[in-house]
Amino acid sequence: MELLKSYVEMLKLTYKSIPLWSSYTIFNNIFGVLCNFLSSVILIQVVLNGIGTNKSFMEIIIPVVFIQVVVTLGGISTSLYYSKIDPVARQILHKKIVAQLIHTIMHTDTKNLDNAAYLNDFSFAINQVEKRTTGSILLISNLLSNVVGIIATVSVIGVMHVELVAIVIITVCAAFIINTTLIKTQYQFDQDILSPNRKKKYVERTFYMKRYALELRLYPIQKILLNLYDNAVKDILHSTKKYGWKTGALQFLRAFNHEVILYWGTMAVLLFSLSHSESGTPAANIIPITIAVYSFSGYLFGLTEVITSLKEYQLYSDKLFLFLQPDKSLESRKGLPVPLNTGNTIAFENVSFGYAANDKQVLEKVNLRFNPGEKIALVGVNGSGKSTIIKLLLGLYDHYSGEITINGESILKHDIQQYRKQFSVVQQDFQYYACTVAENLLMDKANISAEAVSEQIGKALQEVELNLDRTPEELLNTYITSEFSTDGLSLSKGQYQKMAIARIFVSKRNFIILDEPTSSLDPVAEYQLFNHILEHFHDKTIVIISHRLTAAKSADKIYLIDGGTVKESGTHEQLMSQEGKYSELYRLQAEKYL
């Protein structure tokens, strides 16, 4: 029942997604079998019987023309299917199913993206989309067309003999065992090459992505990458050799079972029966009966493949369904609404956190408070835990101890998607996309006029002093990077960084997080930009993370993070007077520039 359940679920999914293609595929396969039967068996039988019984030319040609018309219609139907219906339907289906998979990956817990096994399973699932979905319809159409073919050929062959039934049972059982073993072997092979295939594709795309071009040409990292590629290919070849002999032997046995045992066994039984028939079989019928026998064995074998394919569906579809099921993760959590039009108070209360269960704690009993309109600076050396605090603040992980609250209630009780809508974030490892400048800034399809969009992006770029030598109107259709457009803008890292910062000037959010977004700017330019942001967003809650302590000087409150704990907190003046770690770091850095 489990075998059938997996298949039925996939069949329902596919039929619901593309009902026209599904119905036409079943019809076309059955019609194709009938046309093949008419042209290869009935047509020959009509001609030979007509000649043998001395029928007139017209008595022979009329049924021949009728059969040819039907066969021609079948050819037109098949041509239409493969030239228009099938390719269009596959694109639509692929888009719909991949959209569901993207929805799943967007709503999965962030911790899963750190898990190689999860990523391997997702890669496996997305590679199986088209084969498993379209295959579910092809499977039932093959089942029906093989049944129709068996019925049609038996009508020509005549009575099923006991010997024939025995041969069929033997070959069907053998085919089931062989195919099941072959499917399991292929599945094991596919699992073995998942990881090396991902490595291989990673290296392949690295060599043509522009962001890696400079370092690949400047440093000998290509040798390391090529070594990674070679090892991945070696692993694939090892698995290919490991399973190759077994797969080859099973494929030979399957062919032998079909071509020798089933076909010649069936042929021997029927020809023996025909030669010893008391009524005698007309010589003219020997040829169509022989062809019918060959077709009959093929349909029988096809029927056995349909049965064994159910096991394949269970093995390969389970992981695909794993990513198509409604997600119950942190990312899909519903709960209390979050006020977005006013500032909210968010607090960390004795929060401790480690990325994995067995990993060292990154944060230890952290206590922080972010009040509405307050300007907060998180400072500390690399690896102190600053960015981890931001990830928890954004609700990317929920497996921490202690409490993170918003207005006194745990954030885990709130709608996670709505909770995040209060934040506008610029990260150190910011991303830009092969979309237009306007789309990169708005990060959304704004439901306002093109004139209003032009005005918004023009002001945002002016705020960060980024001149792209394009009018705001032109930036609506100017692409970033030349990946998909030869006229695309290629900017410096500092310009890309300013563009990322410009996003906060077009957002309407009350909580702004700047996680080391100005690393490509000099300290003085960074200081000036941060001061401009603080002045412009004087009524917003702003969190600044920076190695450069010049940015922290104007904050209402500074938290010095060291070793995953809050070591010092207070205003700039208070921390300087304490003569502690902050004071030491500040004197080493900031006083050189201020």
N, C-alpha and C positions, 0 to 999 in steps of 0.2 A: 504493500500500500504506500510506503514511503516513496518508492520509485515513481509510482503513478502520481502521487501528490505533488512532487517537485515539478513534474512535467506539466500537469494540469495548471498549476500556478503560473508557469512561464507561458503556457498557451493563452491563458486569460489575459495576461499582461500584454502580449503581442497583439492579440486580436482587438483588444480595447484601443491600443495605440494606432493601429493601421488596419481597420476592418476591411476596406476595399481590397487592399493588396492580399490580405489573408484569404478572403473568399475567392479572389481571382486565381491565386496560387493553387488552391485545392481544385478549382474547376479546371484550370489549365493542365494540371498533372493528370487528372482523370481523363480529360478529353484527349490528351496526348497519347495515353495508353490505348484508348479506343481507336484513335487514328492509326497508330502503329500496328494494332491488331488487324484493322481493315486493310491496310496497304501491304502488310507482309504475309498475311494468312488468307483472309477472305478474298482479296483481289486475285491472288494466284489460284485459289480454289475455284472461283467463278470462271476464270479463263480456261483452266484445264478441264473442268467438268463440261464447259460449253463445247470445247473442241472434242472431247471424248464422246459426247452425246449428239454431235453433229448439229448443234444449234446454229441459227442464222447469225450473220454478223451483227445485226441490230439487237438481237436477243442477248448477245454477249456485251456489246459496246455500251448499251444503256446502263446496266448496273455498274460497269467499269467507270463510266463518266460520273455517275452518282457518288461512287466511293471516292473518286478523285476530287470531286467538289468538296466533300466532307473533309478529306485530308488537307486540301488547300486551305479551307477555313481554319483547320487546326494549325497550319503553318502561320497563317496571318495572326491567329490568336497568340501563338508563341512569340512571334516577332514583336508584336505589340507589348507583350509582357516583358521581354528582355530589353527592349529599346526604350520604353517609357515608364511602364508601371513599376517594374522591379527596382531600377536605380533610384527613382524618385522616392518610392516608399522606404527604401533602405536608409536614405538620407534623413527622412522625416523621423523614422524609428530611432536611428542613432542619436539624433538631436534630442528626442524626448527622453530616452533612457539615460543618456549622458547628463542631461539637465538634472535628472533625479540623483545621479551619482554626485554631481557637483553640489547639489543641495545637501546631500549627506556629508560630504567632506567639509562643507562650510559650517555645518552644525555639529560636527564631531568635537569631542573634548580636545583641547589643544595638546594635552599630553599624548594623545594618539599619534600626533604628527612627529613626536620624538621617538616613536616605536617603529623600528625597521620591519617587524613582522606585520604590523598593521598596514604599512605602506606597500609591502609585498602583496598582501591580500587585495588591497585596493587596485594595485596595478594589474593583478590577475583578473579581477572583476571587470575592469574597464576594457581589458583586452578580449573579454568573452562576450561583450555586449551584443554585437551583431550576429555572431555565430549561434549563440544560444537563443536569442529572441526569434530571428528569422527561421532558425533551425526547428523551432517548436512547431511552426506551421508546416514546414517542409516534411516534418516527421509524420504528421497526421495525413497530409496529402499523399505521402508515399504509402502509408498504411492503406488508405482507401483505394489508391490507384493499383496497388499490388493485389488487393482483394478483387477488384474489377478485372484485372488481367488474368488472375487465376480462374475466375468464373468463365471468362470469355474463352480461354484456351481449353479448359475442360470440356466446354460445349463442342469443340472441334475434335479433341482427342477421344472423347467418349467416356466409358465407365471407368471409375477409379478402381484399380486392382489392389488386392491385399498386399502383394509384393511392393507395389508402388507406395502404398501407405507406410509400409515398414521402412522403405528407403527414405521417405520424407521425414519420418520421425527420427531416424538415426542422424540424418544430416542436419536437421533443425537443432537437435540436442548438441551435436558436435559444434555447430556454428555458434550456439549460445555460449558454450564454454570457451571457445576460441576468442570470440568477440569480447566477452566479459574480461578475460585475461588481458587482451590487447588494450582495452580501454583503461584498465587499472595501470598497466605499464605506461601508457601514454600520459596518464594523469601524474604518475610519479615522476616521469621525465619532465613534464611541464613545471612541477613544483621545484625540482632540482635546479632548473635553469632560471627561475624567477629572479633571484638575487644577482647572478652574473649578468643577466640580460639588462637589468636596471643599471648596473655599473657601465655596461657597454654603451647603452644609450646616453648615459650621463656624459661620458667622454666624447661621444660623437657630437652632441649638441654644444659642448664646451668649446670645441674648436671653431664653430662658426658663429658663436654669440659675441657681439662686439665688445661687451663689457670685459671679456677675458683677453681681447686681442693684444693689448699692450704688454701685459705680464707674460703672455705666452711667447712674445717675441723678444722680451727683455731678459727673461730668466729661463733656465733649463727645466722649468716645471713640466714642459711637454714630455720629457723623458719619463717623469713619474706617472703622468696621465697615460702615456702609451703603455707603460708597464702595467698599470691598472687595467687597461684595455686588453692587453695580451693575456693577463691572468684570467680575466673574465672569459675571454674566448677559449682559453685552455680548459676552464671549468665546464663550459658548454660542450666542448669537444669530448671531455672526459665523460660527461653524462650521455652524450650521443653514442660514444663507443660502449658505455656501460649497458645501455638499453637497446643498442642497435641490433645485436645478434638475436636477442629475444624477440624484438619487434619483427625482424625479418623472418624468423622461423614461424612466428604466429601468422604473419601475412601469407607465407607459403602454404601453411596448413589450411588457412581459410580459402585460398584459391583452389587448392587440391580438393577440399571438401565440396566446393561448388562445381568446379569444372569436371572433376573425375567421378566422385561418388554420386553426387546429385544428378548431374546431367547425363553421364553415360549409364548410370544405374537406371534412371528414368527411361532413357532411350532404349535400353536393352529390354526392359519389361514390356514396353508398349510395342516395340517392333516384333518381339516374340509373340505377343498377343495377336498382333495383326496378321502375322504369317500363319498362325494356327487357328485363325477364326474360320468357323464353318461357313459363315455367309460370304467370307472373302471380302477384302477391302480393295476397291478400285485402285489401280496403279496411279491414277491421276490425283488421288487423295493422299498418297504417301508423302509428297513434297510438303503440302500445307500442314499435314500432321507432324512431320519432322520439325518444321519451323515452330509449330505450336508447342511441341515438346520442349524445344530449346527455350522459348519464351516462358513456358510454364515453370521450368527450373529456375529461371532468372527471377520470376515473380515470387517464387517460394523463398529463394535466398534473400530477396529484398525484404520479405516479411520477417525473416529471422533477424535481419539487421535493425528493423524497426523495434523489435522487442528488446534487443540488447542495447539499443541506443538509449533506452529509458535509464539504464544504469549510468550511462555517460552523463545524462542530464542531471541526475542526482549529484554526481561527483563535481561537475563543473558549475552547476547552477546555484549550489548552496551559498558559495561565497558572493556570487552576484546578488542573490536575494538578501544577503546579510547587509549589503549597502543600499538596498532598495526599500527596506522596511522602515517604517516611521521611527525616527531616532528618539531615544529617551535620555539623551546625554544632557550635560550641563547647558550646551548651546541651545537646546530646545525647551529649556525650563521656562514655564509661565509662572506668574505670581503677582505680587502687589505692583500697582502702577508706580512710576517714578515721576515726580514733578519735574518738568523740563523748562518751565518758564521762570522759575526762581532758582536761586542757589541752594545747594544741598550740602549738609555737613557729613563728611565721610571720615570714619575713624578706624584705625588699626588697634586692636586690643589684645596684647600678648600673642601676636601672630608668629607662628613658627612654620617653616615650610622647607620641603626637599622635593626635587623634581621627580625622583623615583623612590620607591619604598626603601630600598637598601642604600640610597645615596646619602651623603653627608647633608645635614641641614644647611640650607643656604641662608635662611633667616632664623633668628632665635629671639623669641619674645619681643617682637617689635611693637612699639606703641607710637602712633602718629595721629595727627588730627589735621584735617583740611576744612577750614571754615569758609563759608561763602565770601567771595571777594578777596580772600587772602592770597598773598604772594608767597609761595613756599619754595625753598631751594633744597634739593637733596644733593649733598656733595660727598665725595669720598674717592678712594683710589679704585682702579679697575678690579672687578670681582668682589666688591664690597657688598653687593646685593641691591644696588639702586634700581637697576632695570627690572629685577625680579619683583620689587615692590610695585613698580608700575604695572607689571603683568597681573599681579593679584588685584591691584586697584581697578583694573579694567575687567576683572572677572574672568580671566583666561584659564584659571585653575581654581578648583574648589577643594582640593585635598590638603588643606592646611589645618593646623590647630589654632585655637583662639578664635576671635571674631573680627570680621570686617563689617562695619555697620554703615547704613545711610540713614540719617535722621533718627538714630537710635535703634533701627531694625536691621537685622542681618541682611546683607545683600543677597544671600542665598534664598531669601523669601520673596525676592522681587523678580519681575520679568527681565531676563538677562539682556534681551535685545533692546528693550526700552531703556534699561539701565545704561547701556553703552552710548545711547544717543545723546547723553549729556556731555560726552567727551569729544574734544578735537585734539588729535595727537600728531605730533611730528617726531619721528624717530631718527636716531643716528643712521640706521640702515634703511632709510626711506626708500620708497619704490617709485619709479615712474613707469608709465605704460605707453604702449604703441598706439595711443589715441591722440585726439587733438589737444592743444594747449588748454582750451576751455574745459574739456572733459577731465584732464589731469588736475585742474584746479577745483572744479565743482565736485568731482568724484561722484557725480549723479547726473541724471537727466533732469535739469531744472524745468519746472512747469511755469516758466516765465518767458517773455518775449526775447528774441535774439538781441534786441537793443539793450534790454535790461541786463542780459548776460554779458554783453560786450562792456557795458559800464562797470559791472562788478569785477570782471577780470582785469580791466584797465586800472581800476583803483587798487586792487590787490597787488598787482605787479609794481605799481608806483610806491606802495607802502614798503615794499622790500627792496626798492631801488633796482629792479631787474628790467633792463631794456632789451627786448627781443627783436627790435627793428621791424616790428609788424604793428599795424593798427589793431586795436581791440577787435574790430570787425573781422580782420584777416585771421586772428587767432582762433576764431570759431571753427575754421577749417584747416588750420595748420597743424600738422602732425608732429609729435615728438618722436625722434629717431627716424632713420631712413629705412627701417625694416620693411614697412609696407608702402612707403611713399618716398619717391626720389627727392621730393621737395621738403622732406621732414627736417626739423631742427635738430642739430647735434650740439648739445650744450656742454659746458665744462661742469665739473662736479660741483663747484661753488654755485653755478647758475641753477643746476638741478636742485641744490639744497635750498636756495632762495625760493624756487618754485614750490617746493614742499612746504616751506614756511608760509608762503602766500595763501595756502589753502585755509589757514585759520582765519584769514581776513574775509573770506567769503562764507565761512560757516557761521551758524547762528547759535553756537553752543556755549554753555556757561562755564565749562570746566576745560581749561587748556593745559595740555601736557607737552612740554618741550624736552624730549629725551636726547640730549647732546645733538641738537640739529644743526649746529653751526661749526662743526669740526673743520670744515674747509675754509672758514673765514679766519682772518688774523684776530688776535685777542681784542684789539681796539675796536675793529668793526663788529665783533661779537658783542662787546660791551654796549656799543651804541645801538645795535639792533635790539638787544634785550631791553634796554631802557625805553626804546620806542614802543616795543610790544607792551611793556608794563604800563606805559602812559596811555596807549591806545585802548587797552583792555582793562582800564582801572577798576571797572565794576565786576570783572570776571575772576573766578578762582584760577590761579596759574601755578603750575608746578614746573620748576626748572631743574633739570639735571645737567650738570656740566663738570668736567674735570677742572675747567678754568674758573677760579673762584671770583674773578671779576664780575661774573654774572650773578653771583650770590649776594653781592654787597647791597643791592637795593631791595632784597626780599624782606617781607615782614617777619619771616621766621626761617631759620636755617636748621636742617637736621644733618649732622655729620654721621654717615653710615660707615662702619668699619667692622669687618668680620661678621656681617649679617646682623649686627645690632646697632641701636642708636647710641653712639658714644657721647655726643654733645648736641645740645639744641638751644636756640635762642636767636636774638638779632645779631647782626654783624658786630655791632659795638660790644654786646655782651660776650660773644665768643672771643673777640680779640682781647678783652680784658681778662678772660680766664687763662690766657697764656697756655692753651692746650694744643691739641692736634690741629684744629682749624686755624688757629693763629700761626702756627708753624708753617702750614701749607700755604696760607695766604701770603705770608711775607716772602716765601720762596717764589711765588708766582706773580700775584697781582701788582705788587708795588713796583715791578719792573715797567709796568705799562701805565700806571695812574699817578 
